[in-house]
Amino acid sequence: MRRRDLFNKINYLISLLHLEIQGAATLSLLDMNIHAENFYRDYLNLALGHALENTNLFRANFPAIDLADKKARICMQVTSSGGAAKVRHTVKQFKENKLYDQYDRLVVLVLGDAASKSGKFQTFDNGTTFDPSKDVWDKNDLLAQVNGMDDERMQACADYLDRNVRMPDREPVPREVKTIIKLFEFICSQELDEVEEFTEKPDPTRKVYKRFADYSDLLMNQYTDLYPEFGRLFDEVVATLGLSSADVRHVHRYLKIKSDRRLMECDGKPLPALDLLVSDLSTLLARAHVDYVEGAVQFFLLAQLIECNVFPNRDEVDA
C-alpha cells in the first residue's frame, strides 16, 4: 500500500502541475515554461539518475534543446506544445545544428496536453536515431518511470514534488478540479474484495430509456443541466490524470459494486439511490477535509451512469 500511496501522490502532484502549465501556455505565460525547465531538470535527475543541466548555461538561446547531460549524452526539449509540428521543428533544429555529434538521444518532454507520438522515425548522419514512440514523453511516460523505481527513489520524488509543486504564491486549485481529482484518487486507493458479475457490454441508451424509463427525463435533465459547468472540465481532468487501464477498471468496478448495492436498497429506484451515492462520496471527501463541490460529485456519478458504471446491467434482460 505504501508504494500505491506514493504513486498516487506523485500522479496527483504532476497532474496539478501539468494543468497549471497548460493553462499558462494558453495564456502565453512563457515564464512558466522557463521555470518548468529547471523544475524538470532537478526532478529527472532525481528520478532517473541523470546530471541534466539547463543549456542556457552553455549558451544563451541554445538551439533545439533545453536540458542536457553531456556525460550520459542525452538531451531534452521541454515544451507545453505536444503537436507533431513542434516535434518536427525540434528534430529539424537538432539535425541542422549537428547536435547528434554531442548527444546519442533526443527526448521531447511535453507538459500539459498529451503528446503526439505519430511522427517519422529519424536516423541522423552518425547513426543516432529519434523514435517518436519512445522519445516523445508526456505525463504518462513520467508516471510509467515511477512504477520502475525502488521505494527509496519513489519517496524522494514524492518529497521533491510535495516541496516544489505547492508553492506559496500559487493560485489555489479550483474546487471543481480538486473534487474530481480527489474522487479518482480516493476510489483508486480502495481495496475491493467483492466478486460481482455484470454485463460486459454497456448499453446506455437501453439503460436510461428502457430500464429506467420512468426516470429517464429527470436523469437526463440533471445531466444536461450540469454539463455546461462540469462536462468539459471533467474530460480535461480525466485526460490529464492519465489513468492506467488497471486504474480505470478499478474505478468502474468500485462504482458498479457500490451503486448496485444502493440501488437494491432503494428497490431499484435510481433517483434516491443516486442521492445516496452523492452523499456517500461527499461524506468521504469531507472526512478527508476536501473543500469539494457537490455538483461535481453529482456530475461524476451521472457521467458514469450513462457509461453503465453506475447501476450496472447484470444481464441483457435488465439492460
N, C-alpha and C positions, 0 to 999 in steps of 0.2 A: 504493500500500500504506500510505503514511503516513496518509492520511485514514481508511482502513479500520481501522487500528490505533487511531487516536484515537477513532473512533466506537465500537469495541468496548470501549475503556477507559471511555468515558462511559456506555455501556449497562451495563457491569458495575457501576460505582460507583453509578449511580442505582438499579439493581436491588437492590443490597445495602441502600441507604438505605430504599427502599420496603418491603422485607421487615422491616426493623427498625421502621419507623414503624407498619406494620400490626400487628406483634406488640405494640408499646406500646399501640396503640389497644385491642386485645383485652384487655389488662391494665389499661385505663383510666389509663395513664400520660400524662395530658394535657400535662405539661410537655414531652414530646417533640413534640407538635403545636405548642406555642408556639415552641420552638427552630426547628421546620421553617419557620414563617412567615418568620423572619429569614433563614434559610438560603436559601429560595427567593426572597426579596426580592433578595438580592445575586446569586444565580445568574441570575435572569431579567433583572435589569438588565444583567448582563454578556452574556447570550445574545441578548437582544432589543433592547438599547439603550434600555431604559426608565429611568425615575427613580422607581421604586416606593418608597414609604415605608410603614412599619407604621402603620396608622390609630390605634393606641393613642397615637401621638404627638399626634394631633389631639384625641382624646377617649378617656377610659377606656371600655372595653366598647363600642366603636363598633359600631353595628348592621350586620349583613349581610355586611360586608366586612372583610378583614384587611390588604390591601395596596392602595395607590392611587397613581397617577401623575396629579396634578392637571393638569399641562400637556398630557399626551397623552390625558387624560380616559378612562383605563382603570382598572378596579378589579378586585380578585380576592378570592374567598373561598378559603381554604386549609383543606382538611378531609381526614381519613382515612376519612370515610364517603362512598362514592360512590353511594349509593342514590337512587332517584328522590325519596323523601320529603325527604331533605336538600336536594336541588337545589330542589324546590318551596318549601321553607321559606326558603331563601336569596333566591329570586326574590321571594317574598312580602314579606320584610323590605326588600328593595331598593325595591320598589314603594311600600310603606307609608311609608317614610322619604323618598320622592321623590328618591332618590339619582341618578335619571336626569337631574335638572337639573344635576348636577355631573359626571357621567360618561356617556360615549357607549357604553361597552362594559363589561359584567359578565362575568367569567370565573370559573368554579368549577374550581379546581385540586384534583384528587383524588389523594391519596397512598395507596399501598398497593394495594388491590384495584382492578380495572378499573372505570371509571366507567359510570354509566347515562346514555346519550345519547338515551333514548327519550321524554323529556318533551315538553310542548307548546311550540310557538313562541309567544313572548310579544311583544306590542307595548305599550309604555308610553305615557303621555299625550302626551309630546312627540315621539313617533315613534321613539324608541330601541327597539331590538329585542333579544331574547335567544333565540338559536337553540341548543338543547342539542347538536345535531350538530356545531356549530362552537365553542361557548362553554363546553362542559364538557370539560376537559382531564384526561388521565391520563398515565401514563408514556409510552405510545405517541405521544401528541401532542408531548411534550417531545423524544422521540427524532427525530420527523419534522422538528422545527425544526432539530435538529442537522445533518441532511442538507443543509439550505439554507445553512449557514454557510460563510464562506470559511475557509481554512486557519488564519489567524491567530486568528480568533474561536474556532474549534473547539479550538485548542491552549490558549487562555486558559480555556475552560470545563473542559477536561480537567484543567488545572493546579489550578483552583479546587476541583473535586471531589476531586482527589487530596489536597489540603491539608486539606479540611474533613470528608470522609466518614470517613477513617481516623483518628478521634480517639483519643488515648492511653487514655482511660477506657472505650472501647467494649468490650463483651463480644466475644470472638472469634467470627467466623462459624463456625457448626457445620461440621465436616469434611465431613459428608454433603452439605450445601448447596454448599460450596465445590467439592466434587468434581463435582457435576452442572453447576454454572455453568461451571467450567473446561473440562469436556468440550465443551459447546456453543461456548464461546469459542474453544477450540483448533480444532475442526472448521470453524467459520465462517471461520477465518483461512487455511485450506488452499486452495491452488490445485489445480484438477482439470483435467488435460489429456486424460484417457482418455475415449473415446466408447464407451459400452456401451448395449445395448438390453435393457430389462427390461419385464416385463408391467406395464401401466399400472394395472390394477385389482387391488389387493391382495385376497387371499383367505386370511386367516389360518387359518380352520378347515381348509381343504384342505391348507394348507402344513404345519401341525403334525400333523394327524391322518391325512393321506394321504402327502404327500411324505416326512415324517419319522416315519412310523407306528411304526417300531421304537424311536424315541427320544422319542415324544410324552409318555409318562408322566414320564420323567426331566426333560424340558424344562419341563413344566407344574408339576412338583413344585418345581423350582428357583424358578420364578416365584412360585408361591403362598407358598413359604417366605420369600421376600424381600419380598413385597408389604407385609405389615404394617409393616415397618420403613422401606421406601423409597417405597411406592406413592403415598401422599398427598403426601409431601414432594416427590416428582418432579413431580407435577401442579402443585403450588403454585409451584415454582421455574420451571417452563416457562411458566406463566401470567404470572408476574411479569416474566420476561425480555422478554416481548412481542416475540418474534422476527418479523421480516418474512416474508412469503411467500417471498421470494427466499432468505432465510437458511434457512428450513425445507426448501426444495427442495435447497439446497446440502448441508445435513446429511444428508438422505435419500440423495442421490446419492453422497456420500462413503462412507457406511456400506454402500451397495449394492456399490460397486466394491471396497472393501477386504475386505468379508466374502465376496463371491463368489470373490475370489482365494484367500482362506484355505480356503474350502470345497473348492475344486478341489484344493488342496494336500493336503487330508485325505481325498481320494477320496469326497467327498460326505457325510462323516460330520459331523453338526452339533456334537456334544459336544466333540471335540478341536478343531474349528475355532473354537468359541465360547471355549474356554480360551485359544487363541492370540490371539484378538481382545481378551480381557480383559487378557492380558499385554501386547499391543501398546499399548493405551491407558494402562494403568498405568505402563508404561515412559515414555511421553511425559509423563505427569503428574509422575512422579518426576524426570525431567530438567529440568522446569520448576520444581522444588522445591515442588510442591504436596503438602501433607500430606493425601493422598487416602484414601478408604475403598474398598477393593476390592469390597465388597458393593454399593456404589452404582454402580460401573463395571459389574458383572455385571448388576444390575437394569436399568440403562440399555440394555444390549445386548439383554437378554431382552424388554424392552418394545418395542424397535424390531424385534425378530424377529417378534413377534406382529403388528406393524403391517406386516410384509413389507418392511421397510427393511434388515433383516439377512438374508442368504441369500435374495436376491430371486428371485421367479419369473421365469424367462426367457420362458416361453410357457405356454399353457393346459395343455399336456400335463404340464409339470413342476409345475403349481400344486398 
